[in-house]
């Protein structure tokens, strides 16, 4: 396929760009698509048999050699993370961990990125609840910088704390380029998803259900968001990394996105109109 494996690096800035022209042909279904036409529903193209959770290689991969996968969270086309409940979300967490371990064992994989885009405004092309996994043959720049900084949960985040449980904390970051942003991290040092024990996995599932329920109630409608998981590289470097989950949304008010401006892209410095402490307070107030 034209474009597969075409990785380019800007000769001056060092920015890595994957040129993936073949992905122009991937399906784009409206968010209100009929269930019968959804490839992720049971009986569909990618899920011919009944399932609880499921993974499969992406037919339109951004990288070659089966290093891009799709993860289905539920057979229910209209499910959300809150509607899965802690039991259903635990199955997703276990599948994330299983696929991370399997991909991380490969000699050609240095970093495994678990992520999700929800909502057409952040690039989701199919509304059925799902995420993706990319297995890189290198450690990308952002996680490498994050890990090299020896990132840890912020002990000074009391005003920005949204919620916590026995194993996890959820905070609004001190400085985010997005108007809505959350960071979820284990209380005790853990480097990757496969290393989580049963209690930590149960608590993470409960935390995700709680947090996404709050986010969907923040503006009284489903919030478009991007989520990704920062976990240790599998190339033997940066062993002291601390697992974390980032959740960001472009919305600053209901159905009102914040667009990144030319000055921000050009200068690499961002202007956030939403005060992090205010976001945390509003989300704290949305506890059940």
C-alpha positions in Angstrom: 0.0 0.0 0.0 1.3 3.4 -0.9 2.3 5.3 2.2 2.8 2.3 4.5 6.1 2.6 6.4 6.8 6.1 5.0 8.2 7.8 8.2 9.7 11.2 7.6 11.6 13.5 10.0 11.6 17.2 9.6 15.3 18.0 9.0 15.3 21.2 11.1 12.7 20.6 14.0 13.1 16.8 14.2 9.4 16.3 14.1 8.4 12.7 13.1 5.6 12.4 10.6 4.0 9.1 9.5 2.7 9.6 5.9 -0.3 7.2 5.7 -2.1 8.1 2.5 -3.9 4.6 2.4 -6.0 5.6 5.4 -8.0 8.0 3.3 -10.0 4.9 2.2 -10.9 3.7 5.7 -14.7 3.8 6.5 -16.3 6.9 8.0 -19.7 6.2 9.5 -22.1 8.8 10.9 -22.5 8.8 14.7 -26.1 7.8 14.3 -25.3 4.9 12.0 -27.8 2.0 12.0 -26.5 -0.8 14.1 -26.9 -3.2 11.2 -24.3 -1.3 9.3 -21.7 -1.2 12.1 -18.6 -3.4 11.5 -18.0 -3.6 15.3 -21.4 -4.9 16.3 -21.8 -8.7 16.7 -22.3 -10.2 13.2 -20.5 -7.2 11.6 -17.3 -7.4 9.5 -14.9 -7.1 12.4 -17.0 -9.1 15.0 -18.6 -12.0 13.3 -19.2 -13.9 16.5 -20.7 -12.8 19.9 -18.2 -11.2 22.3 -17.8 -9.3 25.6 -14.6 -7.5 24.6 -12.6 -8.1 21.5 -9.4 -7.0 19.7 -8.3 -7.4 16.1 -5.6 -6.0 13.7 -6.6 -2.7 12.1 -7.4 -3.1 8.5 -6.2 0.4 7.8 -3.0 0.5 10.0 -1.0 3.6 10.5 2.1 1.5 10.8 3.1 -1.9 9.2 3.7 -5.4 10.5 0.4 -5.8 12.5 1.5 -3.1 15.0 -1.9 -1.4 15.0 -4.9 -3.0 16.7 -8.6 -2.1 17.5 -10.1 -2.9 20.9 -13.9 -3.2 21.2 -15.2 -2.4 24.7 -18.7 -3.9 24.4 -21.1 -5.5 21.9 -23.6 -2.8 22.7 -23.4 -0.2 20.0 -24.6 2.6 22.3 -22.5 1.7 25.3 -20.3 4.2 27.1 -17.6 3.7 29.7 -20.0 4.7 32.5 -22.7 2.3 31.2 -20.2 -0.6 31.2 -20.0 -0.4 35.0 -16.9 -1.4 36.9 -17.3 -5.1 35.9 -17.5 -4.4 32.2 -14.7 -1.9 32.4 -12.5 -4.4 34.2 -12.7 -6.6 31.1 -11.4 -3.7 29.0 -8.6 -3.0 31.4 -7.6 -6.7 31.3 -7.6 -6.7 27.5 -5.5 -3.5 27.4 -3.0 -5.3 29.7 -3.1 -8.5 27.7 -2.4 -6.8 24.4 0.2 -4.5 25.9 2.1 -7.6 27.2 1.8 -9.4 23.9 3.0 -6.5 21.8 5.7 -5.5 24.2 7.3 -9.0 23.9 8.0 -8.4 20.2 11.5 -7.6 19.2 10.3 -4.9 16.9 8.3 -3.0 19.5 9.7 -0.4 21.8 6.6 1.4 23.0 2.9 0.4 23.3 0.3 3.3 23.2 -3.3 2.5 24.2 -5.6 5.3 23.2 -9.2 6.3 22.4 -10.9 9.1 20.5 -14.6 9.6 21.2 -16.7 11.9 19.1 -16.5 13.1 15.5 -14.9 16.4 16.6 -11.8 14.6 17.8 -11.5 12.3 14.8 -13.6 9.2 15.7 -14.9 7.7 12.5 -17.1 5.0 14.0 -19.3 5.6 17.1 -19.3 2.1 18.5 -17.3 2.1 21.8 -13.8 1.2 21.0 -10.1 2.2 21.3 -6.9 1.5 19.6 -3.4 0.3 20.3 -0.3 1.4 18.4 3.0 -0.5 18.9 5.9 1.7 17.9 9.4 0.5 16.9 10.8 3.5 18.9 9.8 5.6 21.9 7.9 8.7 20.5 9.1 12.1 21.6 6.3 13.1 24.0 6.4 10.0 26.2 10.2 10.0 26.1 10.3 13.5 27.4 7.6 12.7 30.0 9.5 9.7 31.3 12.9 11.4 31.2 11.4 14.1 33.5 10.7 11.3 36.0 7.0 12.3 36.1 5.1 11.4 39.3 1.6 12.2 40.6 1.6 15.7 41.9 1.7 15.7 45.7 0.6 19.4 45.7 -2.6 18.8 43.6 -5.1 19.1 46.5 -7.0 22.0 44.8 -6.8 20.1 41.5 -7.8 16.7 42.9 -11.1 15.4 41.4 -11.3 12.1 43.1 -9.3 9.1 44.4 -9.7 5.6 45.7 -7.4 3.1 47.4 -5.2 2.6 44.3 -5.6 5.6 42.1 -5.8 9.4 42.0 -7.4 11.7 39.4 -6.1 15.3 39.1 -6.4 18.2 36.7 -2.9 19.0 35.5 -1.2 22.2 36.6 -0.7 23.4 33.0 -2.5 21.8 30.1 -2.9 23.2 26.6 -6.5 21.7 26.6 -9.4 23.4 28.4 -10.5 20.1 30.0 -7.7 17.7 31.0 -7.4 15.0 33.6 -4.5 12.8 34.8 -5.2 9.4 36.4 -2.3 7.6 38.1 -1.7 4.8 40.6 -0.9 5.7 44.1 2.0 3.2 44.3 4.6 3.1 41.6 3.6 0.8 38.7 5.2 1.1 35.2 2.8 -0.6 32.9 -0.7 -2.1 32.6 0.4 -5.8 32.7 2.0 -5.1 36.1 -1.3 -4.0 37.8 -2.6 -6.5 40.4 -6.2 -7.5 40.8 -7.1 -4.7 43.3 -5.4 -2.1 41.2 -7.3 -3.2 38.1 -10.6 -3.3 39.9 -10.0 0.2 41.3 -8.9 1.5 37.9 -12.1 0.2 36.3 -14.2 1.9 39.0 -12.2 5.1 38.7 -12.7 5.3 34.9 -16.4 4.7 35.2 -16.7 7.4 37.8 -14.5 10.0 35.9 -16.2 9.5 32.5 -19.6 9.7 34.2 -18.6 13.1 35.6 -17.3 14.3 32.3 -20.5 13.3 30.5 -22.6 15.2 33.1 -20.4 18.2 33.1 -22.2 19.7 30.1 -25.2 17.3 30.3 -24.3 15.5 27.1 -21.6 13.1 25.9 -18.2 14.8 26.0 -15.8 14.4 23.0 -12.4 13.4 24.3 -9.1 11.8 23.7 -7.5 9.4 26.1 -4.1 7.8 26.1 -2.0 5.7 28.5 1.6 6.5 29.3 3.4 3.3 30.2 7.1 2.2 30.3 9.0 1.6 27.1 9.7 -2.1 26.2 13.1 -1.4 24.8 14.8 -1.6 28.2 15.2 2.1 28.7 13.6 4.4 31.3 12.7 1.6 33.7 11.5 4.0 36.5 8.5 5.3 34.6 5.2 5.8 36.4 2.0 4.7 34.6 -0.5 7.4 33.9 -3.7 8.0 31.9 -4.3 11.4 30.2 -7.9 12.4 29.2 -8.4 15.7 27.3 -11.2 17.4 25.6 -11.3 20.5 23.3 -14.6 21.7 24.8 -14.4 24.8 27.0 -18.2 25.1 27.2 -21.1 22.9 26.0 -20.6 22.3 22.3 -18.1 25.1 22.2 -14.6 23.9 21.3 -11.4 25.8 21.9 -9.4 25.9 18.7 -5.6 26.0 18.8 -4.5 29.3 17.2 -1.7 30.1 14.9 0.3 31.9 17.6 0.2 28.7 19.7 1.2 26.4 17.0 3.8 28.7 15.7 5.3 29.5 19.1 4.7 26.2 20.8 3.2 28.0 23.8 -0.5 27.7 24.6 -3.2 29.9 26.1 -5.9 28.0 28.2 -9.1 30.0 28.9 -10.2 27.6 31.6 -8.6 27.6 35.1 -7.5 24.1 36.2 -8.7 24.6 39.8 -12.2 25.6 38.5 -12.4 22.5 36.4 -11.4 20.3 39.3 -14.0 22.0 41.6 -16.8 21.5 39.1 -15.9 17.8 38.6 -15.7 17.2 42.3 -19.2 18.6 42.7 -20.5 16.0 40.3 -19.9 13.0 42.6 -22.8 10.7 42.9 
